[in-house]
Amino acid sequence: MSDKKFTPRVFSGIKPSGGLQLGNYLGAIKRFVQMQDEMETVYCVVDLHAITVWQDPKELANGTREVAAGYLAAGLDPTKSILFNQSQVAAHAELGWIFNCVARMGWMNRMTQFKDKAGANAEKVSLGLYAYPSLMAADILLYHATHVPVGEDQKQHVELTRDIAAKFNHDFKTDFFPMTEPIIDGPATRVMNLRDGTKKMSKSGESDMERVNMTDDADTIVKKFKKAKTDPEPLPDTLEGLKDRPEARNLVDIYAALNDSTPDAVIGEYAGAGWGRFKPALADLAVSKLAPIADEMARLMDDPTEIDKVLKNGADRARAIADPVLAQTYDIVGFLRS
Ligand code: TRP
């Protein structure tokens, strides 16, 4: 293979299944918005992926808008980034099919997320859930994306994307698809549950007190941090001292991420402080960062025409990149186009 150069381009996908929370904001949205000033950025609300498990149609449309609203409210500039929903760009499904014919059963069988999600129920889950990572490879490679910011849990899927690109390039004797790099970093790529510091914060957890939603108002945010589980010890002098204190560590990480600081710096400032001092400071910081975003999300959701326009325009721009890549792929594969 030659060392063909690809324009640096970021792609990432966000699932529109029900409610954005602090983990989405700190782990994805905030970082994605920052990247728009560094590189070409393409962000896709992956509604095709969402239906690999059952979605209520009304909630799906609403969830797609809410994710878009979250990005816009957090500062995504739709003239810089491309923001669109996957189903509006047919090339995703089309390239996904070709990749279903490139990926091997053995590779798919090793996907740990599928095994976790299907569990004992593997006979009853959709075929789409199994093929999910191959569609994800299509998302990425349609844009010849060079960098994909994702959480740790998606690393294996990005590696599969590289395997698919390499096999396609090898089988068709081409260097058409790039070897995409995952970007996994940031102090709070793993925001943990406020009631149990060993579990990830998630939108599906049973109690609303265990997470901060991006739509929570100021009073709710304050209440949730006040009630967050901690231990009786004050904050230590060094980060080392947070070992084996998952709840304390989580609150320090959240503070650092919200403040564009580091856990070390937070410990430096609050060494010896009790929770009676740290929690209100954290709650104030969270309210100052999150409440304006929640307000803007509410404004956008109130009249979705603005969001829908952004998504339509994003889809037009996405197609301008994706369609020629798909057309060239068709030529390489040998599909007759007249
Ligand atoms: N699988 C990702 C998740 O669950 C979402 C996703 C779909 C994605 N397509 C993508 C992420 C392409 C990065 C690039 O979070």
Residues whose N, C-alpha, C, O or C-beta is under 5 A from the ligand:
A	BS01	LIG	F11 S12 G13 I14 K15 V46 H49 M136 D139 I140 V148 P149
